[in-house]
Amino acid sequence: MATTHESLKLLVTGNMVAIQPANAKGQQAETLSVDLATGRVMFNQAPLLGASAQKVLSVIGVFSLKAGAVLAVVTEAERVATLYGQPVFKATATRVIKPDVNFDSGDQRLLGYVSEALNPSNIGRNLCFAYHLDLTRTAQSLTAVLAEQQQQQGGRKGLAAGADKRFFWNRVLAQPLLDAGGDKFVLPMILGFVGQILGLQVPRSAGGQVTVTVSLIARRSADRAGTRHWRRGADFQVQYGDGMTTCFCKLLMSVQPLPQYCLSDTWLAHELQPPQAFPQLNAKTQM
């Protein structure tokens, strides 16, 4: 299973930002450093950060401007679902850390766009992530990716290494961190919806009832995104406008039957196919 740091601590000193695992022990720890004045990202071993470091839940990425760079992180989140035993969170508060420089009007405009896109009260109101589960992939494709990673040598990598780029919403911001070797600090985030209905009573065809959990994941494509007024059709890379994929995940039950108000018998019988295997994930995460 991919390994990713579940909780982080962050310290800002001037234009330098240092990030370490919150549970780091010993005298030194893996450290992701970002120079906001130049946009340079470094990954190395460094002394543990002091008590003044702030706790953050995830690193979103780095965005470079003409006068410097900004770093975006998730500071608060709420648990919205549990899939395969793993908690799934929706970001409720983010922070955009800026350098101590003077931005011109062009940089200020771009910074405003980024801040709006990552604001949970604005465009970024449905940014979801999980520490040990890749939300960018369906159950079928996730099983294949995990099997491939187990066969590869060189140790375990973070979730971002196997994420589906189509739905890896923060992949451009995360790329400088991944290039520096900080894949354990980066989580692939999706923009969409994750929700569950718990304790649903479904009648059996042979009589009686069974209690099920119904989960819905909707992922918006990161390519050619925008409203219908701005994005229509496909571009030359065959990326279609405002793409969205939706997955139904059935937990603790077989595929049949689902309640009539969810799916028709015809659609269920001919379109919905259960995955051949589900990933076995055992790690537990607590907020």
N, C-alpha and C positions, 0 to 999 in steps of 0.2 A: 504494500500500500504506500502511496506517496506520503512523504513526511513534510509537514508545514508547521511552523511555529504558531501555536494557538493564541498566545498573548504576547504583546510586545511592550517595551518601554522606550521612550523617545526623549532625547535631550537636545535642546536648541542652544547653541553657543555662538552668538553673532550670526554669521551666515552659514555656519556648519550645523548639520543635523546628524545625530548619531542614533541608531536604532539597534536594540538588542533583544533577545528573548527575555521575557519577564522572569522566567524561572531559571535563568543562567546561574551556575554555581562556579566556585573557584575564583581565581584571580583575573582570568580573561574569558571572553566570550565572542562568538561570531557577531560581527558588527557590520551593519550597512551604513555607510557614511555618504551624505549628499552635500556637496558644496553648492549652495543656492546662488552664489555669485557667478559661478561658471557653468553649473549644470553637471559637473563631474560626479560620477557615482563610483564608490570604492567598496570592496568587500574584503574584510580581513579580520584578524584577531585583535582585540583591544581590551584594555582594562574595563571592569564592570562600571556601569554608570551609577552615579550616586542617587541618594534618596530624592533629589529634586526632579528626577526624570518622570515624565508623564506616561501613564498607561494608555496604550492604544490597542485596538482590536485587530486592525489590518492595515496594510499599506496599499493604497490605490495606485499610486505611480507618480511620475515626475513629468512636468510640462515645461519645456524650454521656451523662453521669450528672448527678445533681443537684449534686454538689460540683465538677464539672469534666468533663474528657474524657480518653480514653485513645487512643493511636495504636498500631496494630498493623502490623508489618512482617515480611517474610520475610528471615531472615538466612542460611539454608543450604538447599540443594536438591540433589536428585540427578536426573540425566538418565535418563528412563525410555523415551523413544521419539524418533524423528525422522519427522516428517510433512511431505511436500512440501518436503523439504530444511531444515525448521526444527526445532530441538531442542525437546522438551517436557520439563518438569521437574515433580517432585513435591516439595513443601515438606517438609523434614526438621527444620527449626528455625525458630521464630518468636519474636518479642519483643513484648510488650505494654508500652508506655511509659506510666507513670502520673504524674500531677501530685503535687506535694508538698502534699497536703491530707489532711484526715481524712474518710474515707468513713463514712457511717452504715451500719447493718446492711443496709438495702435496697440501697444502692450496692455494698456488699461482695458481696451475693448475686448481683447482676447481673454484677459484674466477674468473679465465679467462673464464671458461665455462659459469658461471652465467652472467658475464658482456656481453658476446657475445649474450646470449639468450635474454637479456633484452635491447639490443642496437637497437633502431629503424632503424639504418643504416645497421644492420646485421641481425641476425636470428629473432630478435624481431621487424621486420619492419611492421608487421600487427597485433599488439596488440590493440584490440578494447574494449571499455567499455562504459557504460552509468550509470548515477546516479540513475535513477528511472525506469530502465527497465532491466530485466535479459536477457542478450543476449545468455546465455547458453541454453535457452529453446525455443521451438516453441510456437506459439500463443496458440495452444490447451493445451499443458502441463502447460504453464504459467497461463492460466485461472484457471486450476485446483489447482495449488499451491496457488494462491492468495485467492481462495475461502476457501481452507483449513486453511490458516493463519488467515483469518478473523474469523473463528470459534474457533480458539485456544485462550486461555486466557494468560495473562502475558505480554501484550503490543506488539508493533510492533518490528520486528527485521530487520536487514540489509538484503540486497539482497543475500549475501553469504549464509545465513541460508537455502534458498530454491533453491540454484543453482544446476544444473545438474553436478555431479562430472565428468562425461565423458568429458565435454567441459570446465570445470573450470580450465583454463590453469595454473593459479597461486595458485592452492589450497594448494599445499605442502608448499609453502612459506608463505601463508596466515594463515595456521593452528595455529601456535603459537600465533598470534594476536587474532584469534577467540577463542582459548582456554582461553585467558586472559579476554574475554568479550568485545573485541574491534570490534565487528561485524559492528558497524556504521562507522568505519574508513576504511573498506576493501570492495573493489568492485571486483566481479568476472569478470575476463578478458578472452576474447577468442582470439585465434590465428587463423586468417583466412582472411575473406574479408567481408566488409559491403559497399554496394554501391546502388545508386538510379539513375533512369532515371526520370526526372521531366518533366511535361507538355507534355507527350506523347499523340498524337492524335490517337485514335483507332476508326475505323468505327463500327457503330452499325448495327446489322443484319436487323433492321427495317428502316435503313437509318439514315444519319447524322453521327456525331462523338461525342465522349466523351473524355474528358481530364483525364488522369490517371497518377498515380505515380507507377512505378514498382520498387520494392526493392529486393535485393538479399543478403542473409546472408549465408556465408560458414564458418563452424566451424570445426577446426581440433581437433581430439581427443587428450586428454592429456595422455591417456594410450597407452603404447607401441608405442610411437611416434618415428619417424625417417624416413630416406629415404628408398626407396625400396631396396637399396643395404644392409641395415642393419636390416630391419624389414619386415618379410614376414609371412603370415599365422597367427595363433592364439596361445596364450600361454595357460597355464593350468587354468587361470582365464577367458578364452574365450574373451580376449581382442585381437582384430585383429590389424594387423600392419598398421600404417599410416592411421588411420580411418578419415573419413571426412563426414560431413552431410551438405546438402544444403537446404535452404528454400527459396521459393518465397513468398513474402508478397505483397498482392494487397491492396492499400490504395485508398480510395475515389471512389471505383467502385465495381461492382459485379465481380465474377470470370470470367464470359464470356463476351466478347471474348478478348483474348490476340492476339497480332499481329502474323501473320504466321511465321515470322522469329524467334520468341521466342519459340513457342511450337506448335506441330502439333495438329490437331483437335482430333485425336484418343487418344493421350497422355492426352490431357486436359480433355476429356470426361470421361476417365476411371481411371486415376491415381490421378489427382489433386482434392482434396476434400476441400471445404472451412471449416474453423473452425466454430463450432456452436455458439461460443461467443468470443468476443475480450475483453481484460482487459480494464477497464476504468481508464486511468491515466491522471491526470490533472495538476500535478506539472510542473513548467517551470524551466528550467535551462539556465543560460546565462554564457558564458565564461567571 
